Amino acid sequence: MNIPIPADLEHRLQPHLPRLSQRALEAIALEAYTNHLITAAEVQHLLNLPSHLATDAFLKEHGAIRSLTLEDVQQDIQALDRILHDHHQ
């Protein structure tokens, strides 16, 4: 995904872009998670976080806590199954 940035701003931001890119990705993950578009497992995968605990800490740090439903747990299990399947291929 590319986000268009005007050339003059890109030049000024260039020294900070790797950090800004990560921040943008985190914002997208948080927005998608809080709107029930992705699961915690998918947040972990998207942000390449090392564990479920790290993912929980990230979500809590950013106030993105939500009550889990049975559907959320089932989606997390499916997402983890997909990740593990892709990793073993």
N, CA, C and O atoms as a Tinker XYZ file with bonds, in Angstrom:
   356  protein
     1  N      0.856000   -1.172000    0.000000    73     2
     2  CA     0.000000    0.000000    0.000000    64     1     3
     3  C      0.897000    1.229000    0.000000    63     2     4     5
     4  O      1.858000    1.317000    0.764000    81     3
     5  N      0.577000    2.143000   -0.841000    73     3     6
     6  CA     1.300000    3.412000   -0.898000    64     5     7
     7  C      0.366000    4.534000   -0.487000    63     6     8     9
     8  O     -0.793000    4.587000   -0.899000    81     7
     9  N      0.890000    5.419000    0.323000    73     7    10
    10  CA     0.130000    6.596000    0.733000    64     9    11
    11  C      0.796000    7.792000    0.075000    63    10    12    13
    12  O      1.963000    8.076000    0.345000    81    11
    13  N      0.071000    8.496000   -0.784000    73    11    14
    14  CA     0.690000    9.624000   -1.488000    64    13    15
    15  C      1.002000   10.780000   -0.527000    63    14    16    17
    16  O      0.165000   11.203000    0.270000    81    15
    17  N      2.226000   11.264000   -0.637000    73    15    18
    18  CA     2.677000   12.412000    0.164000    64    17    19
    19  C      3.264000   13.428000   -0.813000    63    18    20    21
    20  O      4.100000   13.069000   -1.642000    81    19
    21  N      2.840000   14.691000   -0.732000    73    19    22
    22  CA     3.412000   15.702000   -1.618000    64    21    23
    23  C      4.938000   15.724000   -1.503000    63    22    24    25
    24  O      5.494000   15.523000   -0.424000    81    23
    25  N      5.598000   15.968000   -2.625000    73    23    26
    26  CA     7.063000   15.880000   -2.707000    64    25    27
    27  C      7.769000   16.750000   -1.662000    63    26    28    29
    28  O      8.744000   16.304000   -1.056000    81    27
    29  N      7.297000   17.982000   -1.441000    73    27    30
    30  CA     7.962000   18.857000   -0.470000    64    29    31
    31  C      7.875000   18.285000    0.947000    63    30    32    33
    32  O      8.833000   18.373000    1.715000    81    31
    33  N      6.739000   17.708000    1.285000    73    31    34
    34  CA     6.600000   17.101000    2.609000    64    33    35
    35  C      7.402000   15.804000    2.709000    63    34    36    37
    36  O      7.992000   15.508000    3.748000    81    35
    37  N      7.420000   15.040000    1.629000    73    35    38
    38  CA     8.181000   13.804000    1.633000    64    37    39
    39  C      9.665000   14.089000    1.885000    63    38    40    41
    40  O     10.326000   13.363000    2.628000    81    39
    41  N     10.176000   15.143000    1.265000    73    39    42
    42  CA    11.581000   15.514000    1.448000    64    41    43
    43  C     11.872000   15.834000    2.920000    63    42    44    45
    44  O     12.890000   15.406000    3.464000    81    43
    45  N     10.971000   16.587000    3.556000    73    43    46
    46  CA    11.163000   16.933000    4.969000    64    45    47
    47  C     10.997000   15.728000    5.883000    63    46    48    49
    48  O     11.671000   15.617000    6.908000    81    47
    49  N     10.105000   14.836000    5.508000    73    47    50
    50  CA     9.819000   13.678000    6.353000    64    49    51
    51  C     10.759000   12.495000    6.123000    63    50    52    53
    52  O     10.803000   11.569000    6.933000    81    51
    53  N     11.505000   12.523000    5.023000    73    51    54
    54  CA    12.345000   11.387000    4.622000    64    53    55
    55  C     13.183000   10.812000    5.771000    63    54    56    57
    56  O     13.232000    9.592000    5.921000    81    55
    57  N     13.836000   11.634000    6.575000    73    55    58
    58  CA    14.642000   11.068000    7.663000    64    57    59
    59  C     13.809000   10.292000    8.694000    63    58    60    61
    60  O     14.346000    9.469000    9.435000    81    59
    61  N     12.513000   10.554000    8.736000    73    59    62
    62  CA    11.635000    9.939000    9.735000    64    61    63
    63  C     10.708000    8.882000    9.144000    63    62    64    65
    64  O      9.924000    8.288000    9.884000    81    63
    65  N     10.769000    8.626000    7.844000    73    63    66
    66  CA     9.790000    7.763000    7.182000    64    65    67
    67  C      9.716000    6.335000    7.703000    63    66    68    69
    68  O      8.607000    5.818000    7.842000    81    67
    69  N     10.827000    5.665000    7.999000    73    67    70
    70  CA    10.658000    4.301000    8.517000    64    69    71
    71  C      9.812000    4.275000    9.792000    63    70    72    73
    72  O      8.941000    3.420000    9.950000    81    71
    73  N     10.072000    5.200000   10.680000    73    71    74
    74  CA     9.287000    5.277000   11.919000    64    73    75
    75  C      7.844000    5.682000   11.612000    63    74    76    77
    76  O      6.908000    5.134000   12.194000    81    75
    77  N      7.666000    6.631000   10.711000    73    75    78
    78  CA     6.313000    7.070000   10.349000    64    77    79
    79  C      5.541000    5.950000    9.663000    63    78    80    81
    80  O      4.341000    5.801000    9.890000    81    79
    81  N      6.208000    5.168000    8.833000    73    79    82
    82  CA     5.545000    4.048000    8.167000    64    81    83
    83  C      5.050000    3.041000    9.189000    63    82    84    85
    84  O      3.935000    2.533000    9.079000    81    83
    85  N      5.881000    2.752000   10.186000    73    83    86
    86  CA     5.467000    1.816000   11.238000    64    85    87
    87  C      4.303000    2.378000   12.028000    63    86    88    89
    88  O      3.364000    1.652000   12.353000    81    87
    89  N      4.353000    3.661000   12.340000    73    87    90
    90  CA     3.263000    4.309000   13.082000    64    89    91
    91  C      1.958000    4.258000   12.289000    63    90    92    93
    92  O      0.892000    4.021000   12.857000    81    91
    93  N      2.044000    4.482000   10.974000    73    91    94
    94  CA     0.853000    4.427000   10.126000    64    93    95
    95  C      0.278000    3.020000   10.111000    63    94    96    97
    96  O     -0.938000    2.845000   10.192000    81    95
    97  N      1.140000    2.017000   10.008000    73    95    98
    98  CA     0.688000    0.638000   10.017000    64    97    99
    99  C      0.030000    0.294000   11.352000    63    98   100   101
   100  O     -0.993000   -0.391000   11.390000    81    99
   101  N      0.616000    0.769000   12.435000    73    99   102
   102  CA     0.025000    0.551000   13.756000    64   101   103
   103  C     -1.350000    1.208000   13.859000    63   102   104   105
   104  O     -2.280000    0.617000   14.408000    81   103
   105  N     -1.481000    2.413000   13.339000    73   103   106
   106  CA    -2.766000    3.119000   13.377000    64   105   107
   107  C     -3.827000    2.363000   12.580000    63   106   108   109
   108  O     -4.980000    2.269000   13.001000    81   107
   109  N     -3.431000    1.829000   11.434000    73   107   110
   110  CA    -4.360000    1.047000   10.616000    64   109   111
   111  C     -4.787000   -0.205000   11.372000    63   110   112   113
   112  O     -5.970000   -0.545000   11.403000    81   111
   113  N     -3.824000   -0.888000   11.980000    73   111   114
   114  CA    -4.134000   -2.105000   12.735000    64   113   115
   115  C     -5.071000   -1.808000   13.899000    63   114   116   117
   116  O     -6.026000   -2.548000   14.133000    81   115
   117  N     -4.801000   -0.730000   14.626000    73   115   118
   118  CA    -5.645000   -0.361000   15.759000    64   117   119
   119  C     -7.060000   -0.016000   15.311000    63   118   120   121
   120  O     -8.036000   -0.445000   15.926000    81   119
   121  N     -7.163000    0.753000   14.244000    73   119   122
   122  CA    -8.482000    1.139000   13.720000    64   121   123
   123  C     -9.265000   -0.090000   13.269000    63   122   124   125
   124  O    -10.451000   -0.225000   13.569000    81   123
   125  N     -8.595000   -0.977000   12.552000    73   123   126
   126  CA    -9.265000   -2.185000   12.067000    64   125   127
   127  C     -9.673000   -3.084000   13.235000    63   126   128   129
   128  O    -10.757000   -3.668000   13.219000    81   127
   129  N     -8.822000   -3.193000   14.229000    73   127   130
   130  CA    -9.130000   -4.036000   15.388000    64   129   131
   131  C    -10.309000   -3.480000   16.180000    63   130   132   133
   132  O    -11.233000   -4.219000   16.519000    81   131
   133  N    -10.282000   -2.192000   16.475000    73   131   134
   134  CA   -11.360000   -1.611000   17.289000    64   133   135
   135  C    -12.693000   -1.615000   16.551000    63   134   136   137
   136  O    -13.750000   -1.564000   17.181000    81   135
   137  N    -12.653000   -1.674000   15.234000    73   135   138
   138  CA   -13.886000   -1.744000   14.443000    64   137   139
   139  C    -14.249000   -3.179000   14.073000    63   138   140   141
   140  O    -15.086000   -3.411000   13.200000    81   139
   141  N    -13.617000   -4.134000   14.739000    73   139   142
   142  CA   -13.908000   -5.560000   14.557000    64   141   143
   143  C    -13.700000   -6.037000   13.119000    63   142   144   145
   144  O    -14.387000   -6.948000   12.657000    81   143
   145  N    -12.760000   -5.423000   12.422000    73   143   146
   146  CA   -12.450000   -5.839000   11.053000    64   145   147
   147  C    -11.359000   -6.902000   11.017000    63   146   148   149
   148  O    -11.294000   -7.704000   10.085000    81   147
   149  N    -10.496000   -6.906000   12.043000    73   147   150
   150  CA    -9.452000   -7.922000   12.159000    64   149   151
   151  C     -9.380000   -8.395000   13.608000    63   150   152   153
   152  O     -9.867000   -7.727000   14.520000    81   151
   153  N     -8.772000   -9.539000   13.799000    73   151   154
   154  CA    -8.637000  -10.121000   15.131000    64   153   155
   155  C     -7.291000   -9.726000   15.743000    63   154   156   157
   156  O     -6.431000   -9.150000   15.077000    81   155
   157  N     -7.135000  -10.048000   17.017000    73   155   158
   158  CA    -5.856000   -9.798000   17.693000    64   157   159
   159  C     -4.738000  -10.602000   17.027000    63   158   160   161
   160  O     -3.614000  -10.115000   16.897000    81   159
   161  N     -5.043000  -11.819000   16.610000    73   159   162
   162  CA    -4.035000  -12.640000   15.916000    64   161   163
   163  C     -3.601000  -11.974000   14.615000    63   162   164   165
   164  O     -2.428000  -12.026000   14.246000    81   163
   165  N     -4.539000  -11.354000   13.931000    73   163   166
   166  CA    -4.197000  -10.661000   12.685000    64   165   167
   167  C     -3.405000   -9.385000   12.962000    63   166   168   169
   168  O     -2.536000   -9.017000   12.171000    81   167
   169  N     -3.689000   -8.708000   14.068000    73   167   170
   170  CA    -2.876000   -7.559000   14.480000    64   169   171
   171  C     -1.441000   -8.029000   14.713000    63   170   172   173
   172  O     -0.488000   -7.394000   14.262000    81   171
   173  N     -1.304000   -9.146000   15.423000    73   171   174
   174  CA     0.024000   -9.696000   15.701000    64   173   175
   175  C      0.774000   -9.981000   14.408000    63   174   176   177
   176  O      1.948000   -9.638000   14.268000    81   175
   177  N      0.085000  -10.608000   13.468000    73   175   178
   178  CA     0.711000  -10.950000   12.187000    64   177   179
   179  C      1.053000   -9.691000   11.387000    63   178   180   181
   180  O      2.153000   -9.578000   10.845000    81   179
   181  N      0.122000   -8.757000   11.314000    73   179   182
   182  CA     0.320000   -7.525000   10.545000    64   181   183
   183  C      1.506000   -6.719000   11.057000    63   182   184   185
   184  O      2.285000   -6.175000   10.275000    81   183
   185  N      1.634000   -6.649000   12.377000    73   183   186
   186  CA     2.690000   -5.834000   12.977000    64   185   187
   187  C      3.938000   -6.644000   13.308000    63   186   188   189
   188  O      4.914000   -6.117000   13.842000    81   187
   189  N      3.891000   -7.936000   12.980000    73   187   190
   190  CA     5.033000   -8.817000   13.228000    64   189   191
   191  C      5.445000   -8.794000   14.705000    63   190   192   193
   192  O      6.628000   -8.726000   15.038000    81   191
   193  N      4.435000   -8.852000   15.576000    73   191   194
   194  CA     4.705000   -8.868000   17.011000    64   193   195
   195  C      5.092000  -10.292000   17.420000    63   194   196   197
   196  O      4.590000  -11.255000   16.841000    81   195
   197  N      5.981000  -10.436000   18.413000    73   195   198
   198  CA     6.554000  -11.751000   18.710000    64   197   199
   199  C      5.632000  -12.733000   19.422000    63   198   200   201
   200  O      5.873000  -13.940000   19.377000    81   199
   201  N      4.578000  -12.243000   20.080000    73   199   202
   202  CA     3.736000  -13.162000   20.846000    64   201   203
   203  C      2.354000  -12.563000   21.084000    63   202   204   205
   204  O      2.102000  -11.384000   20.836000    81   203
   205  N      1.475000  -13.428000   21.575000    73   203   206
   206  CA     0.136000  -12.972000   21.942000    64   205   207
   207  C      0.228000  -11.959000   23.088000    63   206   208   209
   208  O     -0.523000  -10.983000   23.120000    81   207
   209  N      1.146000  -12.194000   24.022000    73   207   210
   210  CA     1.324000  -11.261000   25.142000    64   209   211
   211  C      1.781000   -9.888000   24.653000    63   210   212   213
   212  O      1.313000   -8.862000   25.148000    81   211
   213  N      2.688000   -9.870000   23.688000    73   211   214
   214  CA     3.148000   -8.595000   23.122000    64   213   215
   215  C      2.000000   -7.883000   22.411000    63   214   216   217
   216  O      1.887000   -6.659000   22.463000    81   215
   217  N      1.159000   -8.659000   21.752000    73   215   218
   218  CA     0.000000   -8.084000   21.059000    64   217   219
   219  C     -0.971000   -7.496000   22.066000    63   218   220   221
   220  O     -1.451000   -6.377000   21.885000    81   219
   221  N     -1.265000   -8.239000   23.124000    73   219   222
   222  CA    -2.151000   -7.721000   24.171000    64   221   223
   223  C     -1.597000   -6.442000   24.781000    63   222   224   225
   224  O     -2.336000   -5.487000   25.018000    81   223
   225  N     -0.292000   -6.432000   25.032000    73   223   226
   226  CA     0.335000   -5.235000   25.607000    64   225   227
   227  C      0.209000   -4.050000   24.656000    63   226   228   229
   228  O     -0.096000   -2.938000   25.086000    81   227
   229  N      0.445000   -4.286000   23.356000    73   227   230
   230  CA     0.316000   -3.227000   22.352000    64   229   231
   231  C     -1.111000   -2.686000   22.336000    63   230   232   233
   232  O     -1.313000   -1.472000   22.344000    81   231
   233  N     -2.099000   -3.580000   22.315000    73   231   234
   234  CA    -3.494000   -3.149000   22.270000    64   233   235
   235  C     -3.880000   -2.381000   23.532000    63   234   236   237
   236  O     -4.552000   -1.352000   23.452000    81   235
   237  N     -3.461000   -2.871000   24.686000    73   235   238
   238  CA    -3.764000   -2.181000   25.947000    64   237   239
   239  C     -3.101000   -0.812000   25.992000    63   238   240   241
   240  O     -3.715000    0.169000   26.410000    81   239
   241  N     -1.847000   -0.749000   25.561000    73   239   242
   242  CA    -1.103000    0.518000   25.565000    64   241   243
   243  C     -1.815000    1.583000   24.752000    63   242   244   245
   244  O     -1.734000    2.771000   25.066000    81   243
   245  N     -2.514000    1.158000   23.707000    73   243   246
   246  CA    -3.204000    2.099000   22.832000    64   245   247
   247  C     -4.712000    2.174000   23.097000    63   246   248   249
   248  O     -5.463000    2.747000   22.309000    81   247
   249  N     -5.137000    1.588000   24.212000    73   247   250
   250  CA    -6.546000    1.672000   24.599000    64   249   251
   251  C     -7.487000    0.919000   23.686000    63   250   252   253
   252  O     -8.670000    1.250000   23.603000    81   251
   253  N     -6.985000   -0.077000   23.007000    73   251   254
   254  CA    -7.805000   -0.826000   22.047000    64   253   255
   255  C     -8.261000   -2.150000   22.659000    63   254   256   257
   256  O     -8.053000   -3.220000   22.087000    81   255
   257  N     -8.876000   -2.055000   23.814000    73   255   258
   258  CA    -9.359000   -3.249000   24.497000    64   257   259
   259  C    -10.837000   -3.406000   24.168000    63   258   260   261
   260  O    -11.613000   -2.450000   24.189000    81   259
   261  N    -11.187000   -4.629000   23.869000    73   259   262
   262  CA   -12.597000   -4.903000   23.610000    64   261   263
   263  C    -12.929000   -6.243000   24.246000    63   262   264   265
   264  O    -12.055000   -7.087000   24.437000    81   263
   265  N    -14.176000   -6.423000   24.564000    73   263   266
   266  CA   -14.616000   -7.689000   25.129000    64   265   267
   267  C    -14.600000   -8.743000   24.039000    63   266   268   269
   268  O    -15.068000   -8.515000   22.923000    81   267
   269  N    -14.059000   -9.885000   24.377000    73   267   270
   270  CA   -14.008000  -10.964000   23.403000    64   269   271
   271  C    -15.332000  -11.703000   23.362000    63   270   272   273
   272  O    -15.950000  -11.979000   24.391000    81   271
   273  N    -15.741000  -12.011000   22.167000    73   271   274
   274  CA   -16.909000  -12.846000   21.976000    64   273   275
   275  C    -16.430000  -14.217000   21.506000    63   274   276   277
   276  O    -15.261000  -14.384000   21.158000    81   275
   277  N    -17.312000  -15.172000   21.497000    73   275   278
   278  CA   -16.967000  -16.493000   20.981000    64   277   279
   279  C    -16.522000  -16.374000   19.530000    63   278   280   281
   280  O    -15.597000  -17.068000   19.107000    81   279
   281  N    -17.161000  -15.517000   18.775000    73   279   282
   282  CA   -16.787000  -15.302000   17.373000    64   281   283
   283  C    -15.355000  -14.759000   17.267000    63   282   284   285
   284  O    -14.603000  -15.172000   16.385000    81   283
   285  N    -14.974000  -13.831000   18.165000    73   283   286
   286  CA   -13.608000  -13.304000   18.166000    64   285   287
   287  C    -12.596000  -14.426000   18.380000    63   286   288   289
   288  O    -11.586000  -14.500000   17.682000    81   287
   289  N    -12.869000  -15.288000   19.338000    73   287   290
   290  CA   -11.959000  -16.391000   19.640000    64   289   291
   291  C    -11.866000  -17.329000   18.442000    63   290   292   293
   292  O    -10.776000  -17.777000   18.086000    81   291
   293  N    -13.000000  -17.628000   17.822000    73   291   294
   294  CA   -12.992000  -18.500000   16.649000    64   293   295
   295  C    -12.218000  -17.867000   15.495000    63   294   296   297
   296  O    -11.499000  -18.563000   14.778000    81   295
   297  N    -12.359000  -16.559000   15.309000    73   295   298
   298  CA   -11.621000  -15.867000   14.258000    64   297   299
   299  C    -10.123000  -15.872000   14.557000    63   298   300   301
   300  O     -9.310000  -16.037000   13.648000    81   299
   301  N     -9.755000  -15.693000   15.828000    73   299   302
   302  CA    -8.343000  -15.754000   16.212000    64   301   303
   303  C     -7.765000  -17.127000   15.903000    63   302   304   305
   304  O     -6.653000  -17.232000   15.385000    81   303
   305  N     -8.510000  -18.172000   16.216000    73   303   306
   306  CA    -8.049000  -19.533000   15.957000    64   305   307
   307  C     -7.880000  -19.753000   14.457000    63   306   308   309
   308  O     -6.887000  -20.337000   14.023000    81   307
   309  N     -8.837000  -19.292000   13.671000    73   307   310
   310  CA    -8.743000  -19.430000   12.206000    64   309   311
   311  C     -7.550000  -18.644000   11.660000    63   310   312   313
   312  O     -6.831000  -19.130000   10.788000    81   311
   313  N     -7.345000  -17.444000   12.169000    73   311   314
   314  CA    -6.224000  -16.624000   11.704000    64   313   315
   315  C     -4.895000  -17.291000   12.062000    63   314   316   317
   316  O     -3.977000  -17.329000   11.243000    81   315
   317  N     -4.795000  -17.807000   13.266000    73   315   318
   318  CA    -3.572000  -18.496000   13.664000    64   317   319
   319  C     -3.345000  -19.745000   12.822000    63   318   320   321
   320  O     -2.213000  -20.039000   12.437000    81   319
   321  N     -4.415000  -20.479000   12.535000    73   319   322
   322  CA    -4.297000  -21.656000   11.663000    64   321   323
   323  C     -3.752000  -21.259000   10.298000    63   322   324   325
   324  O     -2.872000  -21.933000    9.762000    81   323
   325  N     -4.273000  -20.158000    9.727000    73   323   326
   326  CA    -3.787000  -19.684000    8.419000    64   325   327
   327  C     -2.309000  -19.296000    8.491000    63   326   328   329
   328  O     -1.524000  -19.633000    7.604000    81   327
   329  N     -1.946000  -18.590000    9.550000    73   327   330
   330  CA    -0.554000  -18.152000    9.712000    64   329   331
   331  C      0.365000  -19.365000    9.833000    63   330   332   333
   332  O      1.403000  -19.434000    9.176000    81   331
   333  N     -0.023000  -20.312000   10.671000    73   331   334
   334  CA     0.803000  -21.512000   10.851000    64   333   335
   335  C      0.890000  -22.324000    9.574000    63   334   336   337
   336  O      1.949000  -22.855000    9.239000    81   335
   337  N     -0.222000  -22.422000    8.860000    73   335   338
   338  CA    -0.226000  -23.163000    7.592000    64   337   339
   339  C      0.690000  -22.504000    6.589000    63   338   340   341
   340  O      1.471000  -23.186000    5.926000    81   339
   341  N      0.613000  -21.178000    6.462000    73   339   342
   342  CA     1.470000  -20.429000    5.530000    64   341   343
   343  C      2.936000  -20.531000    5.921000    63   342   344   345
   344  O      3.813000  -20.590000    5.059000    81   343
   345  N      3.198000  -20.551000    7.218000    73   343   346
   346  CA     4.574000  -20.607000    7.709000    64   345   347
   347  C      5.225000  -21.959000    7.433000    63   346   348   349
   348  O      6.434000  -22.037000    7.219000    81   347
   349  N      4.426000  -23.018000    7.438000    73   347   350
   350  CA     4.959000  -24.361000    7.248000    64   349   351
   351  C      5.072000  -24.755000    5.781000    63   350   352   353
   352  O      5.552000  -25.846000    5.474000    81   351
   353  N      4.645000  -23.900000    4.881000    73   351   354
   354  CA     4.733000  -24.233000    3.454000    64   353   355
   355  C      6.025000  -23.755000    2.872000    63   354   356
   356  O      6.275000  -23.947000    1.682000    81   355
